[in-house]
């Protein structure tokens, strides 16, 4: 039988946006102003790698923006492993 916190699982989902912003802040600190991303500075940092073209391939479906919002929402729902399966 396991003891202590070894087998405890977190009860909330990870904050995906915070993790991404923290990573961007590590890589491009000059693209942030007052703790928030400044898209103009970010674009300047990336210079040649940024395109302003309106046309590109992509997937679109009804409810896509709602699905993205749901993915980014923190949750306390937890899936527990079925160790005997």
PDB file of N, CA, C and O in Angstrom:
ATOM      1  N   UNK A   1       0.845  -1.171   0.000  1.00  0.00           N
ATOM      2  CA  UNK A   1       0.000   0.000   0.000  1.00  0.00           C
ATOM      3  C   UNK A   1       0.896   1.242   0.000  1.00  0.00           C
ATOM      4  O   UNK A   1       1.883   1.298   0.734  1.00  0.00           O
ATOM      5  N   UNK A   2       0.558   2.218  -0.807  1.00  0.00           N
ATOM      6  CA  UNK A   2       1.360   3.438  -0.916  1.00  0.00           C
ATOM      7  C   UNK A   2       1.096   4.342   0.282  1.00  0.00           C
ATOM      8  O   UNK A   2       0.000   4.369   0.842  1.00  0.00           O
ATOM      9  N   UNK A   3       2.131   5.076   0.651  1.00  0.00           N
ATOM     10  CA  UNK A   3       1.982   5.989   1.773  1.00  0.00           C
ATOM     11  C   UNK A   3       2.196   7.416   1.320  1.00  0.00           C
ATOM     12  O   UNK A   3       2.900   7.669   0.342  1.00  0.00           O
ATOM     13  N   UNK A   4       1.587   8.351   2.034  1.00  0.00           N
ATOM     14  CA  UNK A   4       1.843   9.768   1.782  1.00  0.00           C
ATOM     15  C   UNK A   4       1.242  10.278   0.493  1.00  0.00           C
ATOM     16  O   UNK A   4       0.233   9.763   0.012  1.00  0.00           O
ATOM     17  N   UNK A   5       1.883  11.309  -0.067  1.00  0.00           N
ATOM     18  CA  UNK A   5       1.370  12.008  -1.240  1.00  0.00           C
ATOM     19  C   UNK A   5       1.870  11.426  -2.556  1.00  0.00           C
ATOM     20  O   UNK A   5       1.648  12.027  -3.607  1.00  0.00           O
ATOM     21  N   UNK A   6       2.536  10.277  -2.532  1.00  0.00           N
ATOM     22  CA  UNK A   6       3.096   9.686  -3.744  1.00  0.00           C
ATOM     23  C   UNK A   6       2.032   9.408  -4.805  1.00  0.00           C
ATOM     24  O   UNK A   6       2.282   9.578  -5.998  1.00  0.00           O
ATOM     25  N   UNK A   7       0.857   8.985  -4.371  1.00  0.00           N
ATOM     26  CA  UNK A   7      -0.184   8.594  -5.316  1.00  0.00           C
ATOM     27  C   UNK A   7      -1.247   9.655  -5.499  1.00  0.00           C
ATOM     28  O   UNK A   7      -2.217   9.433  -6.224  1.00  0.00           O
ATOM     29  N   UNK A   8      -1.091  10.797  -4.861  1.00  0.00           N
ATOM     30  CA  UNK A   8      -2.096  11.858  -4.996  1.00  0.00           C
ATOM     31  C   UNK A   8      -2.021  12.505  -6.362  1.00  0.00           C
ATOM     32  O   UNK A   8      -0.942  12.832  -6.856  1.00  0.00           O
ATOM     33  N   UNK A   9      -3.155  12.680  -6.947  1.00  0.00           N
ATOM     34  CA  UNK A   9      -3.242  13.346  -8.238  1.00  0.00           C
ATOM     35  C   UNK A   9      -3.770  14.764  -8.033  1.00  0.00           C
ATOM     36  O   UNK A   9      -4.562  14.999  -7.120  1.00  0.00           O
ATOM     37  N   UNK A  10      -3.344  15.712  -8.870  1.00  0.00           N
ATOM     38  CA  UNK A  10      -3.874  17.068  -8.733  1.00  0.00           C
ATOM     39  C   UNK A  10      -5.377  17.083  -9.015  1.00  0.00           C
ATOM     40  O   UNK A  10      -5.863  16.340  -9.867  1.00  0.00           O
ATOM     41  N   UNK A  11      -6.098  17.925  -8.301  1.00  0.00           N
ATOM     42  CA  UNK A  11      -7.550  17.982  -8.441  1.00  0.00           C
ATOM     43  C   UNK A  11      -8.009  19.041  -9.433  1.00  0.00           C
ATOM     44  O   UNK A  11      -9.211  19.188  -9.653  1.00  0.00           O
ATOM     45  N   UNK A  12      -7.094  19.775 -10.031  1.00  0.00           N
ATOM     46  CA  UNK A  12      -7.452  20.780 -11.024  1.00  0.00           C
ATOM     47  C   UNK A  12      -6.661  20.548 -12.294  1.00  0.00           C
ATOM     48  O   UNK A  12      -5.593  19.936 -12.283  1.00  0.00           O
ATOM     49  N   UNK A  13      -7.205  21.045 -13.381  1.00  0.00           N
ATOM     50  CA  UNK A  13      -6.498  20.930 -14.648  1.00  0.00           C
ATOM     51  C   UNK A  13      -5.394  21.981 -14.704  1.00  0.00           C
ATOM     52  O   UNK A  13      -5.472  22.995 -14.011  1.00  0.00           O
ATOM     53  N   UNK A  14      -4.373  21.751 -15.517  1.00  0.00           N
ATOM     54  CA  UNK A  14      -3.311  22.750 -15.628  1.00  0.00           C
ATOM     55  C   UNK A  14      -3.814  24.008 -16.326  1.00  0.00           C
ATOM     56  O   UNK A  14      -4.696  23.934 -17.182  1.00  0.00           O
ATOM     57  N   UNK A  15      -3.262  25.153 -15.967  1.00  0.00           N
ATOM     58  CA  UNK A  15      -3.608  26.423 -16.599  1.00  0.00           C
ATOM     59  C   UNK A  15      -2.744  26.562 -17.844  1.00  0.00           C
ATOM     60  O   UNK A  15      -1.608  27.031 -17.771  1.00  0.00           O
ATOM     61  N   UNK A  16      -3.283  26.154 -18.978  1.00  0.00           N
ATOM     62  CA  UNK A  16      -2.539  26.089 -20.231  1.00  0.00           C
ATOM     63  C   UNK A  16      -2.038  27.469 -20.654  1.00  0.00           C
ATOM     64  O   UNK A  16      -0.886  27.608 -21.063  1.00  0.00           O
ATOM     65  N   UNK A  17      -2.884  28.479 -20.559  1.00  0.00           N
ATOM     66  CA  UNK A  17      -2.484  29.819 -20.992  1.00  0.00           C
ATOM     67  C   UNK A  17      -1.355  30.382 -20.150  1.00  0.00           C
ATOM     68  O   UNK A  17      -0.429  30.984 -20.693  1.00  0.00           O
ATOM     69  N   UNK A  18      -1.406  30.205 -18.843  1.00  0.00           N
ATOM     70  CA  UNK A  18      -0.343  30.709 -17.981  1.00  0.00           C
ATOM     71  C   UNK A  18       0.981  30.043 -18.311  1.00  0.00           C
ATOM     72  O   UNK A  18       2.019  30.703 -18.363  1.00  0.00           O
ATOM     73  N   UNK A  19       0.945  28.748 -18.533  1.00  0.00           N
ATOM     74  CA  UNK A  19       2.174  28.025 -18.870  1.00  0.00           C
ATOM     75  C   UNK A  19       2.750  28.531 -20.191  1.00  0.00           C
ATOM     76  O   UNK A  19       3.962  28.704 -20.315  1.00  0.00           O
ATOM     77  N   UNK A  20       1.892  28.766 -21.167  1.00  0.00           N
ATOM     78  CA  UNK A  20       2.359  29.269 -22.463  1.00  0.00           C
ATOM     79  C   UNK A  20       2.935  30.674 -22.341  1.00  0.00           C
ATOM     80  O   UNK A  20       3.989  30.969 -22.903  1.00  0.00           O
ATOM     81  N   UNK A  21       2.240  31.541 -21.606  1.00  0.00           N
ATOM     82  CA  UNK A  21       2.729  32.910 -21.420  1.00  0.00           C
ATOM     83  C   UNK A  21       4.041  32.931 -20.656  1.00  0.00           C
ATOM     84  O   UNK A  21       4.932  33.718 -20.974  1.00  0.00           O
ATOM     85  N   UNK A  22       4.169  32.068 -19.644  1.00  0.00           N
ATOM     86  CA  UNK A  22       5.430  31.986 -18.903  1.00  0.00           C
ATOM     87  C   UNK A  22       6.570  31.574 -19.820  1.00  0.00           C
ATOM     88  O   UNK A  22       7.673  32.114 -19.732  1.00  0.00           O
ATOM     89  N   UNK A  23       6.302  30.623 -20.693  1.00  0.00           N
ATOM     90  CA  UNK A  23       7.325  30.159 -21.644  1.00  0.00           C
ATOM     91  C   UNK A  23       7.700  31.273 -22.615  1.00  0.00           C
ATOM     92  O   UNK A  23       8.882  31.492 -22.881  1.00  0.00           O
ATOM     93  N   UNK A  24       6.699  31.981 -23.147  1.00  0.00           N
ATOM     94  CA  UNK A  24       6.974  33.114 -24.040  1.00  0.00           C
ATOM     95  C   UNK A  24       7.771  34.195 -23.315  1.00  0.00           C
ATOM     96  O   UNK A  24       8.676  34.800 -23.889  1.00  0.00           O
ATOM     97  N   UNK A  25       7.429  34.432 -22.053  1.00  0.00           N
ATOM     98  CA  UNK A  25       8.132  35.446 -21.261  1.00  0.00           C
ATOM     99  C   UNK A  25       9.597  35.064 -21.087  1.00  0.00           C
ATOM    100  O   UNK A  25      10.466  35.936 -21.072  1.00  0.00           O
ATOM    101  N   UNK A  26       9.881  33.762 -20.954  1.00  0.00           N
ATOM    102  CA  UNK A  26      11.262  33.276 -20.851  1.00  0.00           C
ATOM    103  C   UNK A  26      12.022  33.513 -22.146  1.00  0.00           C
ATOM    104  O   UNK A  26      13.166  33.967 -22.134  1.00  0.00           O
ATOM    105  N   UNK A  27      11.375  33.201 -23.262  1.00  0.00           N
ATOM    106  CA  UNK A  27      12.040  33.264 -24.558  1.00  0.00           C
ATOM    107  C   UNK A  27      12.124  34.690 -25.092  1.00  0.00           C
ATOM    108  O   UNK A  27      13.157  35.086 -25.632  1.00  0.00           O
ATOM    109  N   UNK A  28      11.045  35.469 -24.946  1.00  0.00           N
ATOM    110  CA  UNK A  28      10.965  36.820 -25.506  1.00  0.00           C
ATOM    111  C   UNK A  28      10.594  37.846 -24.434  1.00  0.00           C
ATOM    112  O   UNK A  28       9.508  38.420 -24.507  1.00  0.00           O
ATOM    113  N   UNK A  29      11.441  38.095 -23.457  1.00  0.00           N
ATOM    114  CA  UNK A  29      11.086  39.055 -22.407  1.00  0.00           C
ATOM    115  C   UNK A  29      10.864  40.467 -22.952  1.00  0.00           C
ATOM    116  O   UNK A  29      10.097  41.237 -22.373  1.00  0.00           O
ATOM    117  N   UNK A  30      11.526  40.814 -24.058  1.00  0.00           N
ATOM    118  CA  UNK A  30      11.378  42.151 -24.632  1.00  0.00           C
ATOM    119  C   UNK A  30      10.018  42.367 -25.281  1.00  0.00           C
ATOM    120  O   UNK A  30       9.678  43.500 -25.622  1.00  0.00           O
ATOM    121  N   UNK A  31       9.233  41.313 -25.460  1.00  0.00           N
ATOM    122  CA  UNK A  31       7.917  41.429 -26.087  1.00  0.00           C
ATOM    123  C   UNK A  31       6.807  41.672 -25.060  1.00  0.00           C
ATOM    124  O   UNK A  31       5.627  41.670 -25.410  1.00  0.00           O
ATOM    125  N   UNK A  32       7.184  41.882 -23.798  1.00  0.00           N
ATOM    126  CA  UNK A  32       6.194  42.092 -22.748  1.00  0.00           C
ATOM    127  C   UNK A  32       6.310  43.496 -22.179  1.00  0.00           C
ATOM    128  O   UNK A  32       7.410  43.996 -21.947  1.00  0.00           O
ATOM    129  N   UNK A  33       5.170  44.121 -21.958  1.00  0.00           N
ATOM    130  CA  UNK A  33       5.103  45.445 -21.349  1.00  0.00           C
ATOM    131  C   UNK A  33       4.136  45.370 -20.179  1.00  0.00           C
ATOM    132  O   UNK A  33       2.992  44.948 -20.343  1.00  0.00           O
ATOM    133  N   UNK A  34       4.584  45.774 -19.008  1.00  0.00           N
ATOM    134  CA  UNK A  34       3.773  45.744 -17.787  1.00  0.00           C
ATOM    135  C   UNK A  34       3.143  44.367 -17.558  1.00  0.00           C
ATOM    136  O   UNK A  34       1.987  44.260 -17.149  1.00  0.00           O
ATOM    137  N   UNK A  35       3.909  43.336 -17.825  1.00  0.00           N
ATOM    138  CA  UNK A  35       3.461  41.971 -17.565  1.00  0.00           C
ATOM    139  C   UNK A  35       2.561  41.358 -18.616  1.00  0.00           C
ATOM    140  O   UNK A  35       2.178  40.195 -18.497  1.00  0.00           O
ATOM    141  N   UNK A  36       2.213  42.126 -19.651  1.00  0.00           N
ATOM    142  CA  UNK A  36       1.334  41.610 -20.699  1.00  0.00           C
ATOM    143  C   UNK A  36       2.065  41.632 -22.030  1.00  0.00           C
ATOM    144  O   UNK A  36       2.964  42.443 -22.250  1.00  0.00           O
ATOM    145  N   UNK A  37       1.664  40.727 -22.912  1.00  0.00           N
ATOM    146  CA  UNK A  37       2.316  40.650 -24.211  1.00  0.00           C
ATOM    147  C   UNK A  37       1.938  41.864 -25.063  1.00  0.00           C
ATOM    148  O   UNK A  37       0.769  42.242 -25.147  1.00  0.00           O
ATOM    149  N   UNK A  38       2.933  42.453 -25.679  1.00  0.00           N
ATOM    150  CA  UNK A  38       2.758  43.584 -26.582  1.00  0.00           C
ATOM    151  C   UNK A  38       2.956  43.033 -27.998  1.00  0.00           C
ATOM    152  O   UNK A  38       4.082  42.759 -28.413  1.00  0.00           O
ATOM    153  N   UNK A  39       1.852  42.873 -28.733  1.00  0.00           N
ATOM    154  CA  UNK A  39       1.915  42.208 -30.029  1.00  0.00           C
ATOM    155  C   UNK A  39       2.764  42.956 -31.049  1.00  0.00           C
ATOM    156  O   UNK A  39       3.385  42.334 -31.911  1.00  0.00           O
ATOM    157  N   UNK A  40       2.796  44.267 -30.963  1.00  0.00           N
ATOM    158  CA  UNK A  40       3.650  45.024 -31.882  1.00  0.00           C
ATOM    159  C   UNK A  40       5.124  44.714 -31.623  1.00  0.00           C
ATOM    160  O   UNK A  40       5.886  44.493 -32.564  1.00  0.00           O
ATOM    161  N   UNK A  41       5.525  44.696 -30.358  1.00  0.00           N
ATOM    162  CA  UNK A  41       6.909  44.356 -30.025  1.00  0.00           C
ATOM    163  C   UNK A  41       7.206  42.907 -30.387  1.00  0.00           C
ATOM    164  O   UNK A  41       8.288  42.590 -30.881  1.00  0.00           O
ATOM    165  N   UNK A  42       6.247  42.039 -30.139  1.00  0.00           N
ATOM    166  CA  UNK A  42       6.424  40.620 -30.462  1.00  0.00           C
ATOM    167  C   UNK A  42       6.641  40.445 -31.957  1.00  0.00           C
ATOM    168  O   UNK A  42       7.497  39.669 -32.378  1.00  0.00           O
ATOM    169  N   UNK A  43       5.875  41.158 -32.746  1.00  0.00           N
ATOM    170  CA  UNK A  43       6.019  41.094 -34.197  1.00  0.00           C
ATOM    171  C   UNK A  43       7.387  41.634 -34.626  1.00  0.00           C
ATOM    172  O   UNK A  43       8.008  41.086 -35.536  1.00  0.00           O
ATOM    173  N   UNK A  44       7.854  42.694 -33.983  1.00  0.00           N
ATOM    174  CA  UNK A  44       9.165  43.241 -34.295  1.00  0.00           C
ATOM    175  C   UNK A  44      10.272  42.239 -33.973  1.00  0.00           C
ATOM    176  O   UNK A  44      11.237  42.109 -34.725  1.00  0.00           O
ATOM    177  N   UNK A  45      10.126  41.534 -32.854  1.00  0.00           N
ATOM    178  CA  UNK A  45      11.121  40.538 -32.456  1.00  0.00           C
ATOM    179  C   UNK A  45      11.207  39.427 -33.492  1.00  0.00           C
ATOM    180  O   UNK A  45      12.297  38.964 -33.826  1.00  0.00           O
ATOM    181  N   UNK A  46      10.059  39.002 -33.997  1.00  0.00           N
ATOM    182  CA  UNK A  46      10.024  37.913 -34.972  1.00  0.00           C
ATOM    183  C   UNK A  46      10.274  38.392 -36.396  1.00  0.00           C
ATOM    184  O   UNK A  46      10.565  37.581 -37.275  1.00  0.00           O
ATOM    185  N   UNK A  47      10.168  39.663 -36.632  1.00  0.00           N
ATOM    186  CA  UNK A  47      10.361  40.353 -37.917  1.00  0.00           C
ATOM    187  C   UNK A  47      10.016  39.505 -39.135  1.00  0.00           C
ATOM    188  O   UNK A  47       8.843  39.435 -39.500  1.00  0.00           O
ATOM    189  N   UNK A  48      10.959  38.874 -39.762  1.00  0.00           N
ATOM    190  CA  UNK A  48      10.735  38.162 -41.014  1.00  0.00           C
ATOM    191  C   UNK A  48       9.875  36.919 -40.903  1.00  0.00           C
ATOM    192  O   UNK A  48       9.418  36.395 -41.919  1.00  0.00           O
ATOM    193  N   UNK A  49       9.648  36.442 -39.705  1.00  0.00           N
ATOM    194  CA  UNK A  49       8.874  35.213 -39.518  1.00  0.00           C
ATOM    195  C   UNK A  49       7.386  35.450 -39.342  1.00  0.00           C
ATOM    196  O   UNK A  49       6.628  34.502 -39.137  1.00  0.00           O
ATOM    197  N   UNK A  50       6.955  36.708 -39.420  1.00  0.00           N
ATOM    198  CA  UNK A  50       5.540  37.034 -39.235  1.00  0.00           C
ATOM    199  C   UNK A  50       4.948  37.423 -40.581  1.00  0.00           C
ATOM    200  O   UNK A  50       5.538  38.199 -41.334  1.00  0.00           O
ATOM    201  N   UNK A  51       3.790  36.882 -40.867  1.00  0.00           N
ATOM    202  CA  UNK A  51       3.100  37.221 -42.102  1.00  0.00           C
ATOM    203  C   UNK A  51       1.780  37.899 -41.783  1.00  0.00           C
ATOM    204  O   UNK A  51       1.131  37.581 -40.786  1.00  0.00           O
ATOM    205  N   UNK A  52       1.394  38.818 -42.618  1.00  0.00           N
ATOM    206  CA  UNK A  52       0.110  39.494 -42.438  1.00  0.00           C
ATOM    207  C   UNK A  52      -0.888  39.061 -43.501  1.00  0.00           C
ATOM    208  O   UNK A  52      -1.930  39.692 -43.678  1.00  0.00           O
ATOM    209  N   UNK A  53      -0.569  37.994 -44.202  1.00  0.00           N
ATOM    210  CA  UNK A  53      -1.444  37.507 -45.259  1.00  0.00           C
ATOM    211  C   UNK A  53      -2.772  37.034 -44.669  1.00  0.00           C
ATOM    212  O   UNK A  53      -2.804  36.341 -43.652  1.00  0.00           O
ATOM    213  N   UNK A  54      -3.856  37.418 -45.320  1.00  0.00           N
ATOM    214  CA  UNK A  54      -5.183  37.044 -44.835  1.00  0.00           C
ATOM    215  C   UNK A  54      -5.551  35.623 -45.235  1.00  0.00           C
ATOM    216  O   UNK A  54      -6.381  34.997 -44.576  1.00  0.00           O
ATOM    217  N   UNK A  55      -4.953  35.101 -46.298  1.00  0.00           N
ATOM    218  CA  UNK A  55      -5.314  33.782 -46.784  1.00  0.00           C
ATOM    219  C   UNK A  55      -4.375  32.707 -46.248  1.00  0.00           C
ATOM    220  O   UNK A  55      -3.153  32.857 -46.273  1.00  0.00           O
ATOM    221  N   UNK A  56      -4.966  31.635 -45.770  1.00  0.00           N
ATOM    222  CA  UNK A  56      -4.199  30.478 -45.342  1.00  0.00           C
ATOM    223  C   UNK A  56      -5.161  29.324 -45.134  1.00  0.00           C
ATOM    224  O   UNK A  56      -6.370  29.523 -45.017  1.00  0.00           O
ATOM    225  N   UNK A  57      -4.627  28.135 -45.089  1.00  0.00           N
ATOM    226  CA  UNK A  57      -5.457  26.954 -44.871  1.00  0.00           C
ATOM    227  C   UNK A  57      -5.771  26.825 -43.387  1.00  0.00           C
ATOM    228  O   UNK A  57      -4.985  27.244 -42.537  1.00  0.00           O
ATOM    229  N   UNK A  58      -6.914  26.247 -43.085  1.00  0.00           N
ATOM    230  CA  UNK A  58      -7.283  26.033 -41.697  1.00  0.00           C
ATOM    231  C   UNK A  58      -8.552  25.210 -41.601  1.00  0.00           C
ATOM    232  O   UNK A  58      -9.250  24.994 -42.591  1.00  0.00           O
ATOM    233  N   UNK A  59      -8.828  24.769 -40.425  1.00  0.00           N
ATOM    234  CA  UNK A  59     -10.057  24.016 -40.169  1.00  0.00           C
ATOM    235  C   UNK A  59     -11.026  24.919 -39.430  1.00  0.00           C
ATOM    236  O   UNK A  59     -10.647  25.625 -38.495  1.00  0.00           O
ATOM    237  N   UNK A  60     -12.257  24.888 -39.851  1.00  0.00           N
ATOM    238  CA  UNK A  60     -13.275  25.704 -39.209  1.00  0.00           C
ATOM    239  C   UNK A  60     -14.544  24.876 -39.053  1.00  0.00           C
ATOM    240  O   UNK A  60     -14.913  24.110 -39.943  1.00  0.00           O
ATOM    241  N   UNK A  61     -15.201  25.037 -37.921  1.00  0.00           N
ATOM    242  CA  UNK A  61     -16.465  24.344 -37.691  1.00  0.00           C
ATOM    243  C   UNK A  61     -17.291  25.158 -36.699  1.00  0.00           C
ATOM    244  O   UNK A  61     -16.765  25.988 -35.958  1.00  0.00           O
ATOM    245  N   UNK A  62     -18.566  24.904 -36.703  1.00  0.00           N
ATOM    246  CA  UNK A  62     -19.462  25.580 -35.776  1.00  0.00           C
ATOM    247  C   UNK A  62     -19.092  25.177 -34.353  1.00  0.00           C
ATOM    248  O   UNK A  62     -18.979  23.990 -34.049  1.00  0.00           O
ATOM    249  N   UNK A  63     -18.906  26.154 -33.495  1.00  0.00           N
ATOM    250  CA  UNK A  63     -18.561  25.876 -32.102  1.00  0.00           C
ATOM    251  C   UNK A  63     -17.067  25.818 -31.835  1.00  0.00           C
ATOM    252  O   UNK A  63     -16.661  25.487 -30.721  1.00  0.00           O
ATOM    253  N   UNK A  64     -16.231  26.132 -32.829  1.00  0.00           N
ATOM    254  CA  UNK A  64     -14.785  26.045 -32.655  1.00  0.00           C
ATOM    255  C   UNK A  64     -14.296  26.998 -31.567  1.00  0.00           C
ATOM    256  O   UNK A  64     -13.504  26.598 -30.714  1.00  0.00           O
ATOM    257  N   UNK A  65     -14.751  28.244 -31.581  1.00  0.00           N
ATOM    258  CA  UNK A  65     -14.295  29.207 -30.567  1.00  0.00           C
ATOM    259  C   UNK A  65     -14.754  28.783 -29.172  1.00  0.00           C
ATOM    260  O   UNK A  65     -14.025  28.981 -28.200  1.00  0.00           O
ATOM    261  N   UNK A  66     -15.933  28.212 -29.062  1.00  0.00           N
ATOM    262  CA  UNK A  66     -16.424  27.723 -27.772  1.00  0.00           C
ATOM    263  C   UNK A  66     -15.574  26.544 -27.285  1.00  0.00           C
ATOM    264  O   UNK A  66     -15.291  26.435 -26.092  1.00  0.00           O
ATOM    265  N   UNK A  67     -15.170  25.668 -28.202  1.00  0.00           N
ATOM    266  CA  UNK A  67     -14.320  24.536 -27.837  1.00  0.00           C
ATOM    267  C   UNK A  67     -12.969  25.019 -27.319  1.00  0.00           C
ATOM    268  O   UNK A  67     -12.444  24.469 -26.351  1.00  0.00           O
ATOM    269  N   UNK A  68     -12.406  26.037 -27.950  1.00  0.00           N
ATOM    270  CA  UNK A  68     -11.124  26.590 -27.505  1.00  0.00           C
ATOM    271  C   UNK A  68     -11.263  27.209 -26.120  1.00  0.00           C
ATOM    272  O   UNK A  68     -10.378  27.044 -25.281  1.00  0.00           O
ATOM    273  N   UNK A  69     -12.357  27.915 -25.872  1.00  0.00           N
ATOM    274  CA  UNK A  69     -12.598  28.493 -24.539  1.00  0.00           C
ATOM    275  C   UNK A  69     -12.716  27.391 -23.491  1.00  0.00           C
ATOM    276  O   UNK A  69     -12.181  27.525 -22.391  1.00  0.00           O
ATOM    277  N   UNK A  70     -13.409  26.305 -23.821  1.00  0.00           N
ATOM    278  CA  UNK A  70     -13.581  25.200 -22.875  1.00  0.00           C
ATOM    279  C   UNK A  70     -12.255  24.529 -22.549  1.00  0.00           C
ATOM    280  O   UNK A  70     -12.027  24.128 -21.407  1.00  0.00           O
ATOM    281  N   UNK A  71     -11.389  24.405 -23.529  1.00  0.00           N
ATOM    282  CA  UNK A  71     -10.079  23.799 -23.298  1.00  0.00           C
ATOM    283  C   UNK A  71      -9.273  24.640 -22.319  1.00  0.00           C
ATOM    284  O   UNK A  71      -8.523  24.100 -21.506  1.00  0.00           O
ATOM    285  N   UNK A  72      -9.422  25.950 -22.391  1.00  0.00           N
ATOM    286  CA  UNK A  72      -8.633  26.858 -21.570  1.00  0.00           C
ATOM    287  C   UNK A  72      -9.222  27.086 -20.182  1.00  0.00           C
ATOM    288  O   UNK A  72      -8.587  27.723 -19.342  1.00  0.00           O
ATOM    289  N   UNK A  73     -10.417  26.580 -19.931  1.00  0.00           N
ATOM    290  CA  UNK A  73     -11.078  26.750 -18.639  1.00  0.00           C
ATOM    291  C   UNK A  73     -10.514  25.763 -17.624  1.00  0.00           C
ATOM    292  O   UNK A  73     -10.393  24.571 -17.906  1.00  0.00           O
ATOM    293  N   UNK A  74     -10.169  26.270 -16.441  1.00  0.00           N
ATOM    294  CA  UNK A  74      -9.689  25.385 -15.383  1.00  0.00           C
ATOM    295  C   UNK A  74     -10.837  24.517 -14.888  1.00  0.00           C
ATOM    296  O   UNK A  74     -11.980  24.968 -14.820  1.00  0.00           O
ATOM    297  N   UNK A  75     -10.534  23.293 -14.548  1.00  0.00           N
ATOM    298  CA  UNK A  75     -11.558  22.368 -14.085  1.00  0.00           C
ATOM    299  C   UNK A  75     -11.065  21.600 -12.869  1.00  0.00           C
ATOM    300  O   UNK A  75      -9.862  21.427 -12.674  1.00  0.00           O
ATOM    301  N   UNK A  76     -12.009  21.142 -12.054  1.00  0.00           N
ATOM    302  CA  UNK A  76     -11.639  20.316 -10.911  1.00  0.00           C
ATOM    303  C   UNK A  76     -11.987  18.854 -11.177  1.00  0.00           C
ATOM    304  O   UNK A  76     -11.772  17.996 -10.320  1.00  0.00           O
ATOM    305  N   UNK A  77     -12.524  18.571 -12.362  1.00  0.00           N
ATOM    306  CA  UNK A  77     -12.823  17.196 -12.721  1.00  0.00           C
ATOM    307  C   UNK A  77     -11.532  16.401 -12.878  1.00  0.00           C
ATOM    308  O   UNK A  77     -10.568  16.895 -13.463  1.00  0.00           O
ATOM    309  N   UNK A  78     -11.506  15.193 -12.368  1.00  0.00           N
ATOM    310  CA  UNK A  78     -10.287  14.404 -12.395  1.00  0.00           C
ATOM    311  C   UNK A  78     -10.581  13.011 -12.922  1.00  0.00           C
ATOM    312  O   UNK A  78     -11.558  12.376 -12.525  1.00  0.00           O
ATOM    313  N   UNK A  79      -9.731  12.547 -13.815  1.00  0.00           N
ATOM    314  CA  UNK A  79      -9.800  11.168 -14.258  1.00  0.00           C
ATOM    315  C   UNK A  79      -8.822  10.369 -13.401  1.00  0.00           C
ATOM    316  O   UNK A  79      -7.654  10.734 -13.267  1.00  0.00           O
ATOM    317  N   UNK A  80      -9.303   9.302 -12.836  1.00  0.00           N
ATOM    318  CA  UNK A  80      -8.447   8.455 -12.017  1.00  0.00           C
ATOM    319  C   UNK A  80      -8.069   7.212 -12.802  1.00  0.00           C
ATOM    320  O   UNK A  80      -8.906   6.639 -13.499  1.00  0.00           O
ATOM    321  N   UNK A  81      -6.824   6.795 -12.695  1.00  0.00           N
ATOM    322  CA  UNK A  81      -6.402   5.593 -13.428  1.00  0.00           C
ATOM    323  C   UNK A  81      -7.066   4.340 -12.869  1.00  0.00           C
ATOM    324  O   UNK A  81      -7.245   4.201 -11.659  1.00  0.00           O
ATOM    325  N   UNK A  82      -7.425   3.439 -13.767  1.00  0.00           N
ATOM    326  CA  UNK A  82      -7.953   2.133 -13.366  1.00  0.00           C
ATOM    327  C   UNK A  82      -6.768   1.171 -13.423  1.00  0.00           C
ATOM    328  O   UNK A  82      -6.507   0.548 -14.452  1.00  0.00           O
ATOM    329  N   UNK A  83      -6.072   1.065 -12.324  1.00  0.00           N
ATOM    330  CA  UNK A  83      -4.812   0.325 -12.275  1.00  0.00           C
ATOM    331  C   UNK A  83      -4.970  -1.167 -12.590  1.00  0.00           C
ATOM    332  O   UNK A  83      -4.020  -1.799 -13.053  1.00  0.00           O
ATOM    333  N   UNK A  84      -6.140  -1.731 -12.348  1.00  0.00           N
ATOM    334  CA  UNK A  84      -6.338  -3.149 -12.604  1.00  0.00           C
ATOM    335  C   UNK A  84      -6.758  -3.429 -14.046  1.00  0.00           C
ATOM    336  O   UNK A  84      -6.951  -4.590 -14.406  1.00  0.00           O
ATOM    337  N   UNK A  85      -6.905  -2.399 -14.878  1.00  0.00           N
ATOM    338  CA  UNK A  85      -7.285  -2.600 -16.283  1.00  0.00           C
ATOM    339  C   UNK A  85      -6.095  -2.449 -17.182  1.00  0.00           C
ATOM    340  O   UNK A  85      -6.220  -2.584 -18.399  1.00  0.00           O
TER     341      UNK A  85
END
